[in-house]
Amino acid sequence: MKKTALILTLSLVLLNLAASGQSVSFALKTSPNLNFVFDSIDKYNKGIVIPSFVTLKVDAVGTEWDLYMGTTTTASGLFDVNTSYGTSGNSSIPVSILQARVYNASGTSQTGTSFFNLTDIATPVYMIGSAANDASVNCASSGTNVAGSYTTQPQCYSFKVDLKATPGLTYKAGSYSLRIDFVLIQDL
């Protein structure tokens, strides 16, 4: 008897948006793809955690900045279906079964050290700043958004990202995918 599994494939995209004379950028050395393979009842129910999936290293020269993340899929808020197996279960998997935890040594992420559900990029989760023009916050505070670099202050400008997926038993076995966008932008 062939064993079927739920496979979630994630692709990572980093976007840097900056004006001339000032810049914001990521330094990253990691694979842009990740697979969650659910091949046991225990994994479906308890989930799978992938610690330190990526470390985001921020370099903000002469400018305040915001950092946010969200998912990109064909149908907003739902994983893309690559292949589904069998007829039982639902193939509409919400992106919210995927959670992230974004943190650094100084505790400057606004999301803290708890996992939070991912959302579509149209309604992103901000780790630093907001959609508005934010007040300057130095490295000693939560939400640090002032100019600085991971090379001189890694405790404030380096962020570890853990991912967790907990689908439960509701969804159809198969291969599903989505893209996670991390956006680093000047706070204008």
N, C-alpha and C positions, 0 to 999 in steps of 0.2 A: 504494500500500500504506500503510495507516494505521500510524503509529508508536505503540506502547504504552509506557507508563512505569509505574514504581512511584512512587506519591506518598504520602509520609508526612506527615500533618497533626498538629501538636502544639498543644495548648492549654495555657496557663499559668494556674495558680491559686496565689494567695498566701494563706496562712492565718496569722492572728495570734491567738494565744491568750494571754490575760493576766488577772490578778486585779486587783481594785480597788486604787487607790493606787500601783500599779506597772504599767508597761505595756511592751510590746514591739510594734514596728510596722515595716512596710516603707514606703519612699517609692519609687514606681516610675512611670516614664513610658515605656511601651513597648507595642507591640501584643501582645495576649495569644495570638496565633496565628502559626504558622510552618509553612511547607511545604518539604519536601525533595522535589525532583523528580529522579528517576533516569531520564534519557533517553539515556544512552550507556553502553556497556560499561565505559568508563573510570570513570565515576561509580559504577557498581555495585561494581567491584573495589576502587577506591582510596577510595571514600567521598566524602562531602561534609562540609566543616567550615563551620559558621556561627559566626564569632568574635563575641564580645561580644553574643550574642543578647539578653541582659538584664543589667542591673546591679542587684543587690539592695542597697538602702541601709537599714541597720538602725539603729533608734533604740530603745535599751533604757533606760528610765527607772527607776532605783532597784532594779534586779533583775538577777540572772544569767540567762543565756538559752542555748538550744540552737537550732541550725538544721539541718534535714535535708530531704531530698528523696526522692521516689519517684514511680512512675507509677501511674495509675489507669486500669483498663480493665475491660471486661465479664468477660473470662476472665483471671484473674490471671496476669501474666507474659507475656501475648501481646497484640500490637496488635489493635485492633478492626478488622474487615473492613467497609469501607464498600461497595466494589465490587471484584470481581476480574474480570480479562479473560483469556480463553483457558482452556485446560485443563492446560497444563504448569506445573509448579512447585508449591510448597507455599504455602498461604495462611495457615498458622500461623506468624506472624513473632514471634519472641521479642523482648521489649522490650530485651534485652541488646545488640541490634545498635546501639542508641542509646547514646552515651557523652557524658559531661559533663566539663568541667574548670571548677572553681570556685576562684577565687584573688583575692587583693588585694595591694596594694603592700607590706604588712608581712609577707606570708606566713603569716597567721594561720589559714588554712583547714587543717583536719586532712587533707584529701585531697591537699594539695600542688599541684603544677602539672601533673600528669599526668592524662590522660583516664581515667575509670573507667566501667564498665558500669552502666547504670541498672537498678534493680530495682523490684519492686512496692512500693507504699507500706506494705504490711504488714511488709516487711523493708527499711526505708529506709537510705539512706546519710547518715551524719552528717558535716556539714562543721564544725560546732562542737558540742562536748559529746557526750553519749551518752544512752541511755535511763535511766541511773542519775543520782543526784544527784552532780554533778561539783564538784571543788575549784575555787575561784576562780583564773582565769588572766588576768593583765593583758595589755595590748596588746603588750608586748615579746615575747610568747611565742606559739607555735603553739597554736591552739585558744582564742583569747581569748574569754571568756564573761562578762566583768564589764559593769556598767552603762556606757553610753557612747553616742555618737551619731556618725553619718556627717557631721553638720554641724561638729563640733569635731575629729574624728579620722577623716577619710575613708579614710586609709590602713589603718585597722583595721576599720571598720564598713561599708565598701563592697566588694562582691564582684562581680566580672565572671564571667559564665557563658558558656562556649563549648560548642557542641553539635557532635557528629560522628555520622554514621550511615554504616555500612558493611554493606549487606545481602548482598553477593556475588550470585551468579547462581542461587541455590537457590529463590528465592521467586517466586510468581506475580505478574505485573504487575497493578496495580490501585491502588485508593485505600484507605489504611489510616490509622487515627488512634489517638491516645492522649492522655491528660492528664498533664502533669507538675505535681506538687504540691510547692511549697516551703513548709515549715512553720517558723515562728518561734514558739517557745514559752518561757515562763518555765522555768527549771531549778529545779523544786521538790523 
